[in-house]
Amino acid sequence: MRVTVDDLRKAFESEVGRRWTAGQWVRWLNASSVLQGQTFRNVVLIRLQLPDALWVGDREAWQRRGRQVVRGQSGIRVVTGERRTDRVVGSVQGHGVGTLWDVSQTEGRPVLLPSVDAGSGVTPRRLLEALTSVAGGLGYGVREQELAPEAGGSVTDVRRRRIILDADLDVPSASVALAHEVAHLRMHKLSSGQVCGGLSELEAESVAYTVLARFGCPMDGSSSGRLFAAARGVGRKPSARLVETLGGRVVSAAGRLIKDTGQKLTRSGSRREAEIWAHADLGRDDLGPRM
């Protein structure tokens, strides 16, 4: 059966319209933390077609890793970016349909699964140190200080170029708060004394959740509660376009922060961790087509 880009667009819109809840948003974030290198729309489409997918690639990508698609396995259809030549305007960017297969649909040489192994040995303390190093690369120092409850555990002082974490936070909560503030710095134009809210709050909380999920350091109850509350603030039936825009921004920002944090962990970690992160990063170019 021939599948078109329009078919996939309609499937995405139907899935988002039918399933949107704060809980489903979190499940999509979990999927995006595993399916690195995929757009948010493709994450939704992959989960719709194969809910347990862990690591996807096209036929050629699996062959390069010494694996073959098992005969009779149905491919996963996704939207790809493709470049074509127009006789009038020359080279233009368009969209096409690509076919991927999950690692569970292949056989051959054993592979290390980034989605399973990438977080091995990453403690909340080491994750906090790596995120602190990432913040330093942006020109912001990180310090602890007692904060008022309304600060939500952290605040960014743009004028003094520092991120302040509440001294009462434990290490896992401090990691969440720091990832949240770094996401704000990269995604939003901040001003001193600004209290985040609305869509910017949802984006920052979602990036922090995705990053911690990728490194195997899940949020505690209060942090995940803030994420659920922010997601509910979008409304009961947001448009598919709004959800795709939000998802796209979150997946892109989280992917960058995961990569940067992983590199900091590699430099300070064991040889085993270096091998894991080198493997996971290489996967971005051979996990199959993506927009």
DRENDO-1510 file (C-alpha; in Angstrom, 1 decimal, always signed):
<recs>
REC; n; res; u; v; w
REC; 1; MET; +0.0; +0.0; +0.0 .
REC; 2; ARG; +1.5; +3.3; -1.1 .
REC; 3; VAL; +1.8; +5.8; +1.8 .
REC; 4; THR; +2.1; +9.6; +1.1 .
REC; 5; VAL; +3.3; +12.5; +3.2 .
REC; 6; ASP; -0.2; +13.7; +3.4 .
REC; 7; ASP; -1.3; +10.3; +4.8 .
REC; 8; LEU; +1.4; +10.5; +7.5 .
REC; 9; ARG; +0.4; +14.1; +8.3 .
REC; 10; LYS; -3.2; +13.1; +8.8 .
REC; 11; ALA; -2.2; +10.1; +11.0 .
REC; 12; PHE; -0.1; +12.4; +13.2 .
REC; 13; GLU; -2.9; +15.0; +13.5 .
REC; 14; SER; -5.4; +12.2; +14.3 .
REC; 15; GLU; -3.1; +10.7; +16.9 .
REC; 16; VAL; -2.4; +14.0; +18.6 .
REC; 17; GLY; -6.1; +15.0; +18.5 .
REC; 18; ARG; -7.2; +11.7; +19.9 .
REC; 19; ARG; -4.6; +11.1; +22.6 .
REC; 20; TRP; -3.5; +14.5; +23.9 .
REC; 21; THR; -3.3; +14.6; +27.7 .
REC; 22; ALA; -0.5; +15.7; +30.0 .
REC; 23; GLY; +0.3; +12.0; +30.6 .
REC; 24; GLN; +0.5; +11.3; +26.9 .
REC; 25; TRP; +2.8; +14.3; +26.4 .
REC; 26; VAL; +5.2; +12.8; +29.0 .
REC; 27; ARG; +5.0; +9.4; +27.2 .
REC; 28; TRP; +6.0; +11.1; +23.9 .
REC; 29; LEU; +8.9; +12.8; +25.8 .
REC; 30; ASN; +10.0; +9.4; +27.0 .
REC; 31; ALA; +10.0; +8.1; +23.5 .
REC; 32; SER; +11.9; +11.1; +22.2 .
REC; 33; SER; +14.6; +10.5; +24.8 .
REC; 34; VAL; +15.1; +7.0; +23.3 .
REC; 35; LEU; +14.6; +7.7; +19.6 .
REC; 36; GLN; +17.4; +10.2; +19.3 .
REC; 37; GLY; +17.8; +12.0; +16.0 .
REC; 38; GLN; +14.0; +11.8; +15.1 .
REC; 39; THR; +11.7; +14.7; +14.8 .
REC; 40; PHE; +8.8; +15.0; +17.2 .
REC; 41; ARG; +6.3; +14.2; +14.4 .
REC; 42; ASN; +8.3; +11.0; +13.6 .
REC; 43; VAL; +8.5; +10.1; +17.2 .
REC; 44; VAL; +4.7; +10.1; +17.4 .
REC; 45; LEU; +4.4; +8.2; +14.1 .
REC; 46; ILE; +7.0; +5.6; +15.2 .
REC; 47; ARG; +5.3; +5.0; +18.5 .
REC; 48; LEU; +1.9; +4.8; +16.7 .
REC; 49; GLN; +3.2; +2.0; +14.4 .
REC; 50; LEU; +5.5; +0.2; +16.8 .
REC; 51; PRO; +4.9; +1.2; +20.4 .
REC; 52; ASP; +8.0; -0.7; +21.7 .
REC; 53; ALA; +10.5; +0.7; +19.2 .
REC; 54; LEU; +13.9; +1.4; +20.8 .
REC; 55; TRP; +16.4; +2.1; +18.0 .
REC; 56; VAL; +15.3; +2.7; +14.4 .
REC; 57; GLY; +17.2; +2.8; +11.1 .
REC; 58; ASP; +16.8; +2.3; +7.4 .
REC; 59; ARG; +17.9; -0.8; +5.6 .
REC; 60; GLU; +21.3; +0.6; +4.6 .
REC; 61; ALA; +22.0; +1.8; +8.1 .
REC; 62; TRP; +21.4; -1.6; +9.6 .
REC; 63; GLN; +23.6; -3.2; +6.9 .
REC; 64; ARG; +26.4; -0.9; +7.9 .
REC; 65; ARG; +26.1; -2.2; +11.4 .
REC; 66; GLY; +26.3; -5.8; +10.2 .
REC; 67; ARG; +22.6; -6.5; +10.6 .
REC; 68; GLN; +19.8; -7.4; +8.2 .
REC; 69; VAL; +16.0; -6.7; +8.3 .
REC; 70; VAL; +14.2; -9.9; +9.1 .
REC; 71; ARG; +12.2; -11.2; +6.2 .
REC; 72; GLY; +8.5; -10.3; +6.4 .
REC; 73; GLN; +8.9; -7.4; +8.9 .
REC; 74; SER; +6.7; -4.4; +8.2 .
REC; 75; GLY; +8.6; -1.1; +7.9 .
REC; 76; ILE; +7.8; +2.0; +9.9 .
REC; 77; ARG; +6.8; +4.9; +7.7 .
REC; 78; VAL; +8.1; +8.4; +8.6 .
REC; 79; VAL; +8.4; +11.8; +7.0 .
REC; 80; THR; +11.9; +12.6; +5.7 .
REC; 81; GLY; +13.6; +15.7; +4.4 .
REC; 82; GLU; +14.6; +15.3; +0.8 .
REC; 83; ARG; +16.3; +17.6; -1.7 .
REC; 84; ARG; +15.1; +17.6; -5.3 .
REC; 85; THR; +16.0; +19.6; -8.4 .
REC; 86; ASP; +13.5; +21.9; -10.0 .
REC; 87; ARG; +14.2; +23.0; -13.6 .
REC; 88; VAL; +13.2; +26.6; -12.8 .
REC; 89; VAL; +14.4; +27.3; -9.3 .
REC; 90; GLY; +17.1; +24.7; -9.0 .
REC; 91; SER; +17.7; +22.7; -5.8 .
REC; 92; VAL; +14.8; +22.8; -3.3 .
REC; 93; GLN; +13.9; +21.1; +0.0 .
REC; 94; GLY; +10.8; +19.0; +0.1 .
REC; 95; HIS; +9.3; +16.1; +2.1 .
REC; 96; GLY; +9.2; +12.5; +1.3 .
REC; 97; VAL; +8.3; +9.1; +3.0 .
REC; 98; GLY; +11.0; +7.0; +4.4 .
REC; 99; THR; +10.9; +3.4; +5.8 .
REC; 100; LEU; +12.6; +2.4; +9.0 .
REC; 101; TRP; +12.9; -0.8; +11.0 .
REC; 102; ASP; +13.5; -1.2; +14.7 .
REC; 103; VAL; +16.5; -3.1; +16.1 .
REC; 104; SER; +14.0; -5.8; +17.2 .
REC; 105; GLN; +13.1; -6.3; +13.5 .
REC; 106; THR; +16.7; -7.1; +12.5 .
REC; 107; GLU; +19.2; -9.8; +13.1 .
REC; 108; GLY; +23.0; -10.2; +12.8 .
REC; 109; ARG; +26.0; -8.6; +14.6 .
REC; 110; PRO; +25.2; -7.7; +18.3 .
REC; 111; VAL; +24.9; -4.0; +18.9 .
REC; 112; LEU; +25.0; -1.8; +22.0 .
REC; 113; LEU; +21.7; -0.1; +22.5 .
REC; 114; PRO; +22.2; +3.5; +23.4 .
REC; 115; SER; +18.6; +3.7; +24.7 .
REC; 116; VAL; +19.4; +1.0; +27.3 .
REC; 117; ASP; +23.0; +1.5; +28.0 .
REC; 118; ALA; +23.7; +5.2; +27.6 .
REC; 119; GLY; +22.6; +6.0; +31.2 .
REC; 120; SER; +24.7; +3.3; +32.8 .
REC; 121; GLY; +26.8; +4.6; +35.6 .
REC; 122; VAL; +25.6; +8.2; +35.3 .
REC; 123; THR; +24.8; +9.3; +38.9 .
REC; 124; PRO; +22.7; +12.4; +39.6 .
REC; 125; ARG; +25.9; +14.0; +41.0 .
REC; 126; ARG; +27.9; +13.5; +37.9 .
REC; 127; LEU; +25.0; +14.7; +35.8 .
REC; 128; LEU; +24.8; +17.8; +37.9 .
REC; 129; GLU; +28.5; +18.4; +37.4 .
REC; 130; ALA; +28.2; +17.9; +33.6 .
REC; 131; LEU; +25.2; +20.3; +33.4 .
REC; 132; THR; +27.2; +22.8; +35.4 .
REC; 133; SER; +30.0; +22.6; +32.9 .
REC; 134; VAL; +27.5; +23.1; +30.0 .
REC; 135; ALA; +26.1; +26.2; +31.8 .
REC; 136; GLY; +29.7; +27.5; +32.1 .
REC; 137; GLY; +30.1; +27.1; +28.4 .
REC; 138; LEU; +27.2; +29.5; +28.0 .
REC; 139; GLY; +29.0; +32.0; +30.3 .
REC; 140; TYR; +26.9; +31.3; +33.4 .
REC; 141; GLY; +28.2; +30.2; +36.8 .
REC; 142; VAL; +26.2; +28.0; +39.1 .
REC; 143; ARG; +25.8; +28.6; +42.8 .
REC; 144; GLU; +23.6; +27.5; +45.7 .
REC; 145; GLN; +21.6; +30.0; +47.8 .
REC; 146; GLU; +18.4; +30.0; +49.8 .
REC; 147; LEU; +15.5; +31.0; +47.6 .
REC; 148; ALA; +11.9; +31.9; +48.3 .
REC; 149; PRO; +9.4; +29.1; +47.6 .
REC; 150; GLU; +7.9; +31.0; +44.6 .
REC; 151; ALA; +11.3; +30.8; +42.8 .
REC; 152; GLY; +10.5; +27.1; +42.1 .
REC; 153; GLY; +13.9; +25.9; +43.1 .
REC; 154; SER; +16.1; +27.9; +40.7 .
REC; 155; VAL; +16.4; +31.3; +39.1 .
REC; 156; THR; +18.7; +32.8; +36.4 .
REC; 157; ASP; +20.3; +36.1; +37.1 .
REC; 158; VAL; +20.9; +37.4; +33.6 .
REC; 159; ARG; +22.7; +40.6; +34.7 .
REC; 160; ARG; +25.2; +38.8; +36.9 .
REC; 161; ARG; +25.3; +35.8; +34.5 .
REC; 162; ARG; +24.7; +33.2; +37.1 .
REC; 163; ILE; +22.2; +30.4; +37.8 .
REC; 164; ILE; +21.1; +30.1; +41.4 .
REC; 165; LEU; +19.9; +26.8; +42.7 .
REC; 166; ASP; +18.0; +26.6; +46.0 .
REC; 167; ALA; +20.4; +25.3; +48.7 .
REC; 168; ASP; +17.6; +23.0; +50.1 .
REC; 169; LEU; +17.4; +21.0; +46.9 .
REC; 170; ASP; +18.8; +17.5; +46.9 .
REC; 171; VAL; +21.2; +16.5; +44.0 .
REC; 172; PRO; +18.5; +14.9; +41.7 .
REC; 173; SER; +16.2; +17.9; +42.1 .
REC; 174; ALA; +19.1; +20.3; +41.5 .
REC; 175; SER; +19.9; +18.5; +38.2 .
REC; 176; VAL; +16.3; +19.0; +37.1 .
REC; 177; ALA; +16.4; +22.7; +38.1 .
REC; 178; LEU; +19.7; +23.3; +36.3 .
REC; 179; ALA; +18.6; +21.5; +33.1 .
REC; 180; HIS; +15.4; +23.7; +33.3 .
REC; 181; GLU; +17.4; +26.9; +33.5 .
REC; 182; VAL; +19.9; +25.9; +30.7 .
REC; 183; ALA; +16.9; +25.2; +28.5 .
REC; 184; HIS; +15.5; +28.6; +29.2 .
REC; 185; LEU; +18.9; +30.2; +28.3 .
REC; 186; ARG; +19.0; +28.4; +25.0 .
REC; 187; MET; +15.3; +28.7; +24.0 .
REC; 188; HIS; +14.0; +32.0; +25.4 .
REC; 189; LYS; +15.0; +35.6; +25.8 .
REC; 190; LEU; +15.3; +36.1; +29.6 .
REC; 191; SER; +15.2; +39.3; +31.6 .
REC; 192; SER; +16.3; +39.8; +35.2 .
REC; 193; GLY; +13.7; +39.0; +37.8 .
REC; 194; GLN; +11.5; +37.3; +35.2 .
REC; 195; VAL; +9.2; +34.5; +36.4 .
REC; 196; CYS; +8.6; +31.9; +33.7 .
REC; 197; GLY; +5.2; +30.5; +32.8 .
REC; 198; GLY; +2.9; +29.4; +30.1 .
REC; 199; LEU; +4.5; +27.8; +27.0 .
REC; 200; SER; +8.0; +28.7; +27.9 .
REC; 201; GLU; +7.6; +26.9; +31.3 .
REC; 202; LEU; +6.3; +23.8; +29.5 .
REC; 203; GLU; +9.2; +23.9; +27.1 .
REC; 204; ALA; +11.9; +24.2; +29.8 .
REC; 205; GLU; +10.3; +21.6; +32.0 .
REC; 206; SER; +9.9; +19.2; +29.0 .
REC; 207; VAL; +13.6; +19.6; +28.0 .
REC; 208; ALA; +14.7; +19.0; +31.5 .
REC; 209; TYR; +12.5; +15.8; +31.7 .
REC; 210; THR; +13.8; +14.5; +28.4 .
REC; 211; VAL; +17.4; +15.1; +29.3 .
REC; 212; LEU; +17.1; +13.3; +32.7 .
REC; 213; ALA; +15.2; +10.5; +31.1 .
REC; 214; ARG; +17.9; +10.0; +28.6 .
REC; 215; PHE; +20.6; +9.7; +31.3 .
REC; 216; GLY; +18.5; +7.4; +33.5 .
REC; 217; CYS; +17.9; +9.9; +36.2 .
REC; 218; PRO; +14.1; +10.3; +36.5 .
REC; 219; MET; +12.4; +13.3; +38.0 .
REC; 220; ASP; +11.1; +13.2; +41.6 .
REC; 221; GLY; +7.4; +13.6; +42.3 .
REC; 222; SER; +7.4; +17.4; +42.7 .
REC; 223; SER; +9.4; +18.0; +39.5 .
REC; 224; SER; +7.2; +15.7; +37.4 .
REC; 225; GLY; +4.2; +17.4; +39.0 .
REC; 226; ARG; +5.3; +20.7; +37.7 .
REC; 227; LEU; +5.7; +19.2; +34.2 .
REC; 228; PHE; +2.2; +17.7; +34.3 .
REC; 229; ALA; +0.8; +21.0; +35.5 .
REC; 230; ALA; +2.5; +22.9; +32.7 .
REC; 231; ALA; +1.3; +20.5; +30.1 .
REC; 232; ARG; -2.3; +20.8; +31.4 .
REC; 233; GLY; -2.0; +24.5; +30.9 .
REC; 234; VAL; -2.0; +24.1; +27.2 .
REC; 235; GLY; -5.6; +23.1; +27.3 .
REC; 236; ARG; -7.7; +20.0; +26.8 .
REC; 237; LYS; -7.6; +20.0; +23.0 .
REC; 238; PRO; -4.6; +22.0; +21.6 .
REC; 239; SER; -4.2; +22.1; +17.8 .
REC; 240; ALA; -2.0; +19.5; +16.2 .
REC; 241; ARG; +0.1; +22.4; +14.8 .
REC; 242; LEU; +0.7; +23.8; +18.3 .
REC; 243; VAL; +1.6; +20.4; +19.7 .
REC; 244; GLU; +4.0; +19.7; +16.8 .
REC; 245; THR; +5.6; +23.1; +17.2 .
REC; 246; LEU; +6.1; +22.6; +20.9 .
REC; 247; GLY; +7.3; +19.1; +20.4 .
REC; 248; GLY; +9.7; +20.1; +17.7 .
REC; 249; ARG; +11.3; +22.9; +19.8 .
REC; 250; VAL; +11.6; +20.6; +22.8 .
REC; 251; VAL; +13.1; +17.6; +20.9 .
REC; 252; SER; +15.6; +19.9; +19.2 .
REC; 253; ALA; +16.7; +21.7; +22.4 .
REC; 254; ALA; +16.8; +18.4; +24.4 .
REC; 255; GLY; +18.8; +16.7; +21.7 .
REC; 256; ARG; +21.5; +19.5; +21.8 .
REC; 257; LEU; +21.6; +19.5; +25.6 .
REC; 258; ILE; +21.9; +15.7; +25.7 .
REC; 259; LYS; +24.7; +15.8; +23.2 .
REC; 260; ASP; +26.6; +18.5; +25.0 .
REC; 261; THR; +26.0; +16.9; +28.4 .
REC; 262; GLY; +27.1; +13.5; +27.1 .
REC; 263; GLN; +30.3; +15.0; +25.8 .
REC; 264; LYS; +31.1; +16.5; +29.3 .
REC; 265; LEU; +30.4; +13.1; +30.9 .
REC; 266; THR; +32.7; +11.4; +28.4 .
REC; 267; ARG; +35.6; +13.7; +29.2 .
REC; 268; SER; +35.3; +13.1; +32.9 .
REC; 269; GLY; +34.1; +9.5; +32.9 .
REC; 270; SER; +35.4; +6.0; +32.4 .
REC; 271; ARG; +36.5; +4.5; +29.1 .
REC; 272; ARG; +33.3; +2.4; +29.2 .
REC; 273; GLU; +31.2; +5.6; +29.3 .
REC; 274; ALA; +33.3; +7.1; +26.5 .
REC; 275; GLU; +32.5; +4.1; +24.3 .
REC; 276; ILE; +28.8; +4.3; +25.1 .
REC; 277; TRP; +28.5; +8.0; +24.3 .
REC; 278; ALA; +30.7; +7.8; +21.2 .
REC; 279; HIS; +28.4; +5.0; +20.0 .
REC; 280; ALA; +25.2; +6.9; +20.8 .
REC; 281; ASP; +26.4; +10.1; +19.1 .
REC; 282; LEU; +27.4; +8.2; +15.9 .
REC; 283; GLY; +23.8; +6.9; +15.8 .
REC; 284; ARG; +22.5; +10.4; +14.9 .
REC; 285; ASP; +23.7; +10.0; +11.3 .
REC; 286; ASP; +22.6; +6.5; +10.7 .
REC; 287; LEU; +19.2; +6.1; +12.5 .
REC; 288; GLY; +17.5; +6.6; +9.2 .
REC; 289; PRO; +15.9; +9.6; +7.4 .
REC; 290; ARG; +14.7; +12.5; +9.4 .
REC; 291; MET; +13.5; +16.0; +8.8 .
</recs>
